[in-house]
Amino acid sequence: MFFQYDHLSWSITGPDRTVIGDPGSEGVFIVDGISAYYTNHLNTSFIDVENDSADRIEFGHVQDSSGWMAGFIMGTNQQSLSAPGARVIPSDPYNLLSGWVDANNDGYDDDLDGDNILGADGEDQGTPDGMGGFIAPFDGIPDRPAATDNDDLVRYLPVFTEFEARYNVEMQGFELMAMRRFQTADNSHFEFFYGARLLDIEDTFQFSGSGGVLDATNVSTSVRNQMVGGQVGGRWTAARGCFKLNVEGRFFAATNFQHAQQDGYTASNFTAGANLPAALTPSSFNNSVRRQEFSPMGEWRVDTVYLINQYVGFRLGYTGMAIGGYSYAAPKVNYEIPSFGMSDNGSDETVFVNAFTFGLEINR
């Protein structure tokens, strides 16, 4: 019987940088009566290659040069962004961010295009003459109903007083393989193994914002990459004195069953009133998409072992993985109110995992 434990300081490559917001909806907004061009000013560049913790356990049994081995791996990688005064401009196909302006607080919509139609409040015919008619000048008070003047609408700029974004990767896996051991020299041997592997990596991008017209908005998008398939590999070990060198490689041919899930809510604290969007209401949503990808993975490991005695040794090494057919969560977000949504972006990517390892082995 043998047992092996490694603690990993690991990182995973992040997705391509994307804008947090809809670039196509950037444009002219009126803020405090001033018209200006505004853009989204946050992106996902905060998702970088940063190290976090993971653990790996392997154990098995060898007798007469043949046997079996099993292994578990589990770890998390978390990153976050906090930004005050964040502009996140969504696509607005239903004009939910549009409304009328009452800059002088007289209780009537302002006539921004100068046609004497006061937004949704009616037509200003002038100043009453006391005899049922009207004379100049116009007094800014609606005198009779009129069709709503959409030319008086303005777009309200969504700005969050406080904004937080979080990126999280959770990895766990299991493998079970048969193995054969071949003696290559007095102080070295080679192991060949084959079997099955499951690798489950959940990629999550979540953001929340408070303040502004979209106050109390929260959107969470996650993709679960469930990779299942066959695996082959080999390991060469050479010993000299109290030291051992292990060089190992594995190839994992898997089908990736991707399950993308998105849920959240927008403008939960919104209450209609003057100088606010006219049609916006609090909304919640839930979206789900499934797809499959071929997901090949190569893994390579190099480590040095210092043997305390014949059976126990301390390990120090490096592990790398290249995984194809991977799906990220962050590029999938469609920034569209009221129900957001997901695209196919980032569904077939190659990611790299790098880890420095240290641990313990018994009778390996």
Residue pairs with C-beta under 8 A, 6 or more apart in sequence:
1 59
1 60
1 61
1 363
2 59
2 60
2 61
2 62
2 69
2 361
2 362
2 363
2 364
3 57
3 58
3 59
3 361
3 362
3 363
3 364
4 57
4 58
4 59
4 315
4 359
4 360
4 361
4 362
4 364
5 55
5 56
5 57
5 359
5 360
5 361
6 55
6 56
6 57
6 315
6 317
6 319
6 357
6 358
6 359
7 53
7 54
7 55
7 56
7 357
7 358
7 359
8 53
8 54
8 55
8 56
8 75
8 319
8 355
8 356
8 357
9 51
9 52
9 53
9 355
9 356
9 357
10 51
10 52
10 53
10 54
10 75
10 77
10 319
10 353
10 354
10 355
10 356
11 49
11 50
11 51
11 52
11 77
11 353
11 354
11 355
12 49
12 77
12 169
12 171
12 351
12 352
12 353
13 49
13 351
13 352
13 353
14 44
14 47
14 48
14 49
14 167
14 328
14 330
15 44
15 47
15 328
15 330
15 331
15 346
15 349
16 331
16 346
17 43
17 44
17 45
18 43
18 44
18 330
18 331
18 333
18 345
19 40
19 42
19 43
20 40
20 42
20 43
20 44
20 86
20 88
20 165
20 207
20 335
21 40
21 42
21 87
21 88
21 89
21 90
21 335
22 40
22 89
22 90
22 91
22 334
22 335
22 336
23 39
23 40
24 91
25 89
25 90
25 91
25 92
25 335
26 37
26 38
26 39
26 40
26 89
27 37
27 38
27 155
28 35
28 36
28 37
28 38
28 155
29 35
29 36
29 38
29 154
29 155
29 156
29 157
30 101
30 154
30 155
31 38
31 157
33 101
33 103
38 87
38 89
38 157
39 87
39 89
40 87
40 88
40 89
41 86
41 87
42 81
42 83
42 86
42 87
42 88
42 163
42 165
44 165
44 167
44 205
44 330
44 331
46 79
46 80
46 81
46 165
46 167
47 79
47 167
47 330
48 79
49 354
50 77
50 79
52 75
52 76
52 77
52 78
53 75
53 76
54 73
54 74
54 75
54 76
54 171
54 355
55 73
55 74
55 75
56 71
56 72
56 73
56 357
56 359
57 71
57 72
57 73
58 69
58 70
58 71
58 72
59 69
59 70
59 71
60 67
60 68
60 69
60 70
60 179
61 67
61 68
61 69
62 179
62 181
65 180
65 181
65 182
65 183
66 178
66 179
66 180
66 181
67 178
67 179
67 181
68 176
68 177
68 178
68 179
69 176
69 177
69 179
69 193
70 174
70 175
70 176
70 177
71 173
71 174
71 175
72 172
72 173
72 174
73 171
73 172
73 173
73 199
74 171
74 172
74 173
75 170
75 171
75 172
76 168
76 169
76 170
76 171
77 168
77 169
77 171
78 166
78 167
78 168
78 169
79 166
79 167
79 168
80 164
80 165
80 166
80 167
81 163
81 164
81 165
81 166
82 162
82 163
82 164
83 163
83 164
84 161
84 162
84 163
85 159
85 160
85 161
86 159
86 160
86 163
86 209
87 157
87 158
87 159
88 158
88 160
88 163
88 207
88 209
88 214
88 335
89 157
89 158
89 335
90 158
90 335
90 336
90 337
90 340
91 334
91 335
91 336
91 337
92 98
92 155
92 336
92 337
93 336
94 279
94 337
94 338
95 153
95 279
96 277
96 279
96 280
96 281
96 337
96 338
97 155
97 156
97 158
97 213
97 277
97 280
97 337
98 153
98 154
98 155
98 156
98 277
98 278
98 279
99 153
99 154
99 156
99 275
99 276
99 277
99 278
99 279
99 280
100 109
100 110
100 119
100 120
100 152
100 153
100 154
100 278
101 109
101 110
101 112
101 119
101 152
101 154
101 275
102 108
102 109
102 110
102 274
102 275
103 110
103 275
104 110
104 140
105 274
106 140
106 141
107 274
108 118
108 119
108 121
108 140
108 141
108 142
109 118
109 119
109 120
109 121
109 152
110 118
110 119
110 152
111 117
111 118
111 119
111 124
111 140
111 149
111 152
112 151
112 152
112 154
113 149
113 151
113 152
115 149
115 151
116 123
116 124
116 125
116 138
117 123
117 124
117 146
117 147
117 149
117 152
118 124
118 140
118 142
118 149
118 152
119 148
119 149
119 152
119 153
120 148
120 149
120 278
121 142
122 142
122 143
122 144
122 145
122 146
123 142
123 143
123 144
123 145
123 146
124 138
124 139
124 140
124 141
124 142
124 143
125 134
125 138
125 143
125 144
126 134
126 135
126 136
126 137
126 138
126 139
126 143
127 134
127 135
127 136
127 137
127 138
127 139
128 134
128 143
129 135
134 143
153 278
156 213
156 276
156 277
158 212
158 213
158 214
159 211
159 212
160 209
160 210
160 211
160 212
160 214
160 215
160 217
161 210
161 211
161 212
162 209
162 210
162 211
163 207
163 208
163 209
163 210
164 207
164 208
164 209
165 205
165 206
165 207
166 204
166 205
166 206
166 207
167 204
167 205
167 330
168 202
168 203
168 204
168 206
169 201
169 202
169 203
169 204
170 201
170 202
170 204
171 199
171 200
171 201
172 200
173 197
173 198
173 199
173 200
174 197
174 198
175 195
175 196
175 197
175 198
175 231
176 195
176 196
176 197
177 193
177 194
177 195
177 196
177 231
177 233
178 193
178 194
178 195
179 191
179 192
179 193
180 191
180 192
180 193
181 189
181 190
181 191
182 189
182 190
182 191
182 192
183 189
184 190
184 236
185 238
187 238
187 239
187 240
188 236
188 237
188 238
188 239
189 236
189 237
190 234
190 235
190 236
190 237
191 234
191 235
191 236
191 237
192 232
192 233
192 234
193 232
193 233
193 234
193 235
194 230
194 231
194 232
194 233
195 230
195 231
196 228
196 229
196 230
196 231
197 227
197 228
197 229
197 230
197 231
197 252
197 254
198 226
198 227
198 228
199 225
199 227
199 252
199 254
199 297
199 323
200 224
200 225
200 226
200 227
201 224
201 225
201 227
201 323
201 326
202 222
202 223
202 224
202 225
203 222
203 223
203 224
203 225
203 326
203 327
203 328
203 329
204 220
204 221
204 222
204 223
204 329
205 220
205 221
205 222
205 328
205 329
205 330
205 333
206 218
206 219
206 220
206 221
207 218
207 219
208 217
208 218
208 219
209 215
209 216
209 217
209 218
210 216
213 267
213 270
213 276
213 277
213 280
214 266
214 267
214 270
214 337
215 267
215 268
215 269
215 270
216 265
216 267
216 268
216 269
217 264
217 265
217 266
217 267
217 268
218 264
218 265
218 268
219 262
219 264
219 266
219 333
219 340
220 262
220 263
220 264
221 260
221 261
221 262
221 329
221 330
221 332
221 333
221 342
222 260
222 261
222 262
222 329
223 258
223 259
223 260
223 261
223 327
223 328
223 329
223 332
224 258
224 259
224 260
224 261
225 256
225 258
225 295
225 326
225 327
226 256
226 257
226 258
226 259
227 252
227 254
227 255
227 256
227 257
227 295
227 297
227 323
227 325
228 254
228 255
228 257
229 252
229 253
229 254
229 255
229 295
230 252
230 253
231 250
231 251
231 252
231 253
232 250
232 251
233 248
233 249
233 250
233 251
233 299
234 248
234 249
235 246
235 247
235 248
235 249
236 246
236 247
236 248
237 244
237 245
237 246
238 244
238 245
239 245
239 307
242 306
242 307
243 304
243 305
243 306
243 307
244 304
244 305
244 307
244 313
245 302
245 303
245 304
245 305
246 301
246 302
246 303
246 304
246 305
246 317
247 301
247 302
248 300
248 301
248 302
249 298
249 299
249 300
249 301
250 298
250 299
250 300
251 296
251 297
251 298
251 299
252 296
252 297
252 298
252 299
253 296
254 294
254 295
254 296
254 297
254 325
255 292
255 293
255 294
255 295
256 292
256 293
256 294
256 295
256 325
256 326
256 327
257 290
257 292
258 290
258 291
258 292
258 293
258 327
258 347
259 288
259 289
259 290
260 288
260 289
260 290
260 291
260 327
260 329
260 332
260 342
261 287
261 288
262 285
262 286
262 287
262 288
262 332
262 333
262 340
262 341
262 342
263 284
263 285
263 286
263 287
264 284
264 285
264 340
265 282
265 283
265 284
265 285
266 282
266 283
266 284
266 285
266 337
266 338
266 340
267 280
267 281
267 282
267 283
267 337
267 338
268 282
269 282
270 276
270 277
270 280
270 281
270 282
272 278
272 280
281 338
283 337
283 338
283 339
285 338
285 339
285 340
287 339
287 340
287 341
287 342
289 342
291 327
291 344
291 347
293 325
293 327
293 347
293 348
294 324
294 325
295 323
295 324
295 325
295 326
296 324
296 325
297 321
297 322
297 323
297 324
298 321
298 322
299 319
299 320
299 321
300 319
300 320
301 317
301 318
301 319
301 320
301 357
302 317
302 318
303 315
303 316
303 317
303 318
303 357
304 315
304 316
304 317
305 313
305 314
305 315
305 361
305 364
306 313
306 314
306 316
307 313
308 314
311 362
311 363
312 360
312 361
312 362
313 360
313 361
313 364
314 358
314 359
314 360
315 357
315 358
315 359
315 360
315 361
316 357
316 358
317 356
317 357
317 358
318 354
318 355
318 356
318 357
319 353
319 354
319 355
319 357
320 352
320 353
320 354
320 355
321 352
321 353
322 350
322 351
322 352
322 353
323 350
323 351
323 352
323 353
324 348
324 350
325 348
325 349
326 348
326 349
326 350
326 351
327 346
327 347
327 348
327 349
328 346
328 349
329 346
330 346
331 343
331 345
331 346
332 342
332 343
332 344
332 345
332 346
332 347
333 340
333 342
333 343
334 340
334 341
334 342
334 343
